[in-house]
Amino acid sequence: MSTNMLLHLLLFQLLFFCLIAAVCCFQIPKQSYLSPSPSYSRLSLKVNDSDDDSLSSMRRRQFAASAIAAICMSPQQSKAAQMSQMEKDKANILKGYKRLNYLLDNWEKETTVCKTGNDNPYLGCDRTPLKVMEYLGYKSTEDPLFRADKTIQRLESLVPAEKEGKFQDALDVWVEKAEEGNGMAFISSWGEANPGGGKDRVALFIERSRKDVIECRDSLGVIIEVLGI
């Protein structure tokens, strides 16, 4: 077989595969008695394809812009952003510490809810653990102590070498006692509803959570002292 014949054969095979690929990629809209007219289908297909292309193009531009912004950010800007986050983290830890002090100083008031109404003589005041969970950062993402363990870990680079052990011990205490205090508060919320429960059981678990809150407050105090906030 000559060289020219081989070239013609390869060209024919290439054209054949291109034709098969084109047929597979082209979708002819099916019609039924309930389907729209062919002209309407072609128009809808064109509009949808245009929307998809526009969306894909917009996403590509957004991705490119984000990538360029990340690449073009100077070391000074990157450092400034990091320092800004650290200042925010330090402010949240300090604010959370002060809030825990307030909770402990006003424990009875903050963990008691009084119902009002003169038409029901059985309405009165009940102890509630919800404020404990709130002050520990378990009720809202806006709370300064929300995911405080992550906040504290981000500040670890500011810890002097000679105080790393003290800082880590305080972080461990926070993680343990915050979880325990939140758990005790949650259990107390069901203390009256559970079999054999009552208001005394609610008060018991609230007081247990108070001990955990004290240790949480003290651990934050150590962290604040180590960081020099």
C-alpha positions in Angstrom: 0.0 0.0 0.0 1.4 3.4 -1.0 2.0 6.3 1.3 -0.7 8.4 -0.4 -3.2 5.7 0.2 -2.3 5.4 3.9 -2.7 9.2 4.3 -6.1 9.2 2.6 -7.2 6.3 4.8 -6.1 8.1 8.0 -7.8 11.3 6.9 -11.0 9.3 6.2 -10.9 7.7 9.6 -10.4 11.1 11.3 -13.3 12.6 9.5 -15.5 9.6 10.4 -14.7 10.0 14.1 -15.4 13.7 14.0 -18.8 13.0 12.4 -19.7 10.4 15.1 -18.7 12.9 17.8 -20.8 15.7 16.3 -23.8 13.4 16.1 -23.4 12.3 19.7 -23.1 15.8 21.0 -26.1 17.2 19.0 -29.4 16.6 20.8 -32.6 16.8 18.7 -35.6 17.8 20.9 -38.2 15.1 21.0 -41.8 16.0 20.2 -45.0 14.7 21.4 -48.6 15.8 21.2 -48.1 17.8 24.3 -44.7 19.3 23.4 -44.3 22.8 22.2 -43.8 23.6 18.5 -40.4 23.1 17.0 -39.8 26.8 16.6 -40.6 27.4 20.3 -38.3 24.5 21.3 -35.4 25.8 19.3 -36.0 29.3 20.8 -36.1 27.9 24.4 -33.0 25.8 23.8 -31.1 28.9 22.4 -32.2 31.0 25.5 -31.2 28.3 27.9 -27.8 27.7 26.2 -27.3 31.5 26.2 -28.1 31.7 30.0 -25.7 28.7 30.7 -22.9 30.3 28.7 -23.4 33.6 30.4 -23.4 32.0 33.9 -20.3 29.9 33.0 -18.6 33.0 31.7 -19.5 35.0 34.8 -18.1 32.3 37.1 -14.9 32.1 35.1 -14.5 35.9 35.4 -15.2 35.8 39.1 -12.7 33.0 39.7 -10.1 34.8 37.6 -10.7 38.0 39.5 -10.3 36.3 42.9 -7.2 34.5 41.7 -5.6 37.7 40.4 -6.5 39.5 43.7 -4.9 36.8 45.8 -1.8 36.8 43.6 -1.5 40.5 43.5 -2.0 41.1 47.2 1.3 42.4 48.5 3.0 40.9 51.5 2.2 44.1 53.4 -1.5 43.7 52.7 -1.5 40.0 53.6 0.2 40.8 56.9 -2.2 43.7 57.6 -5.2 41.3 57.0 -3.6 38.8 59.4 -3.0 41.4 62.1 -6.6 42.7 61.7 -7.9 39.2 62.3 -5.7 38.8 65.4 -6.9 42.1 66.8 -10.5 40.9 66.3 -9.7 37.6 68.0 -8.1 39.3 71.0 -11.1 41.7 71.3 -13.5 38.7 71.3 -11.6 36.8 74.0 -11.5 39.9 76.2 -15.1 40.6 75.6 -16.1 37.0 76.3 -14.0 37.1 79.5 -15.9 40.2 80.7 -19.2 38.6 79.8 -18.4 35.5 81.9 -17.5 37.7 84.8 -20.9 39.5 84.5 -22.7 36.1 84.3 -21.1 34.9 87.5 -21.6 38.2 89.3 -25.3 38.1 88.4 -25.8 34.3 88.4 -29.2 34.1 90.1 -30.6 36.9 88.0 -29.3 35.7 84.6 -30.4 32.1 85.2 -33.9 32.9 86.4 -36.9 33.8 84.2 -40.1 35.2 85.7 -43.4 34.7 83.9 -45.8 37.6 84.1 -49.6 37.5 84.0 -52.4 38.0 86.6 -54.9 35.6 85.1 -52.9 32.5 86.2 -52.0 32.2 89.8 -49.5 29.4 89.0 -47.2 31.6 87.0 -44.0 32.4 88.7 -40.2 32.3 88.3 -38.2 29.4 87.1 -34.5 28.7 86.7 -33.3 28.4 83.2 -29.9 27.2 81.8 -30.2 29.0 78.4 -28.1 32.0 79.5 -25.2 29.7 80.4 -25.1 28.2 76.9 -25.4 31.7 75.5 -22.5 33.2 77.5 -20.3 30.2 76.6 -20.9 30.8 72.9 -23.2 27.9 72.1 -26.3 29.8 71.1 -25.2 32.3 68.4 -22.5 32.7 65.8 -22.4 36.4 66.8 -21.3 35.6 70.4 -17.6 36.6 71.1 -16.9 33.1 72.4 -18.4 31.2 69.5 -15.9 28.5 68.7 -13.5 30.1 71.1 -11.1 27.2 70.9 -10.4 28.1 67.2 -10.1 31.8 68.1 -7.5 30.9 70.8 -5.6 28.6 68.5 -5.2 31.4 66.0 -3.5 33.5 68.6 -1.0 30.8 69.5 1.7 32.5 67.4 1.8 35.4 69.8 2.6 33.2 72.8 6.2 33.6 74.2 8.2 30.4 74.1 8.5 30.2 77.9 4.7 30.4 78.3 3.6 27.9 75.7 2.9 25.2 78.3 0.8 27.5 80.4 -1.1 28.6 77.3 -1.8 25.1 76.2 -3.0 24.0 79.7 -5.4 26.9 79.8 -6.7 26.1 76.3 -7.3 22.4 77.3 -9.2 23.5 80.4 -11.4 25.8 78.3 -12.3 23.1 75.8 -13.1 20.6 78.6 -15.0 22.9 80.9 -16.9 24.8 78.1 -18.2 21.5 76.8 -19.0 20.2 80.3 -20.7 23.5 81.3 -22.8 23.5 78.2 -23.7 19.9 78.7 -24.8 20.4 82.3 -26.9 23.4 81.3 -28.6 21.3 78.6 -29.3 18.5 81.0 -30.8 20.9 83.5 -33.2 22.1 80.8 -34.8 18.7 80.9 -34.5 18.2 84.6 -38.1 18.9 85.3 -39.5 17.0 82.4 -37.6 13.7 83.1 -39.2 11.0 85.3 -38.4 11.8 88.9 -37.3 15.3 88.0 -38.4 18.6 89.3 -37.3 22.2 89.9 -34.7 21.0 92.4 -33.0 18.9 89.7 -33.0 21.8 87.3 -31.3 24.0 90.0 -28.8 21.2 90.8 -27.5 21.0 87.3 -27.5 24.7 86.8 -25.2 25.0 89.9 -23.0 22.3 88.5 -22.6 24.2 85.3 -21.7 27.3 87.4 -18.6 25.5 88.6 -17.6 24.9 84.9 -18.2 28.5 84.0 -15.9 29.6 86.8 -13.1 27.4 85.4 -13.8 28.6 81.9 -13.5 32.2 83.1 -10.3 31.5 84.9 -8.8 29.7 81.9 -9.6 32.7 79.7 -7.9 34.9 82.4 -4.7 32.9 82.0 -4.8 33.1 78.2 -5.3 36.9 78.4 -2.4 37.2 80.8 -0.1 35.1 78.6 -1.0 37.1 75.5 -0.7 40.4 77.3 -4.2 41.6 76.2 
